[in-house]
Amino acid sequence: MSALPPNDARLAKVAPRAPYKTHRQQHLGDFLDLLQGHGWLVWELGHEDSPTLFSIAEPGFRAAIYRTWEAEALAQRIADREGIAWLPVPYPGSFDRYEETLTKIRALENQQ
């Protein structure tokens, strides 16, 4: 299973789409959407639609508020458990870091 966006849906070298402030947050949100689609969690942006806070609940648990790095760690644990090649975008989450991360994810997928 691929955690990468289709090639035609790749982000342009512009600001991330609203409400995200960085490509790091958008990348995480996109992956949380994928995980939610498989029923592995339910999520939404946290407090007042802040892109740095994520409200996440795994099945059988109450929702908790996660900061970006905490949500990334949770997403990584699920990705590892489910055999999905995924990595978070390193701080500060720029477009260049996003592109580097996509390249690393592709390499991981090719190793599987």
Helices and strands as residue ranges (DSSP letters): G 7-9, H 23-37, E 42-45, G 47-49, E 53-57, E 64-67, H 68-82, H 95-111
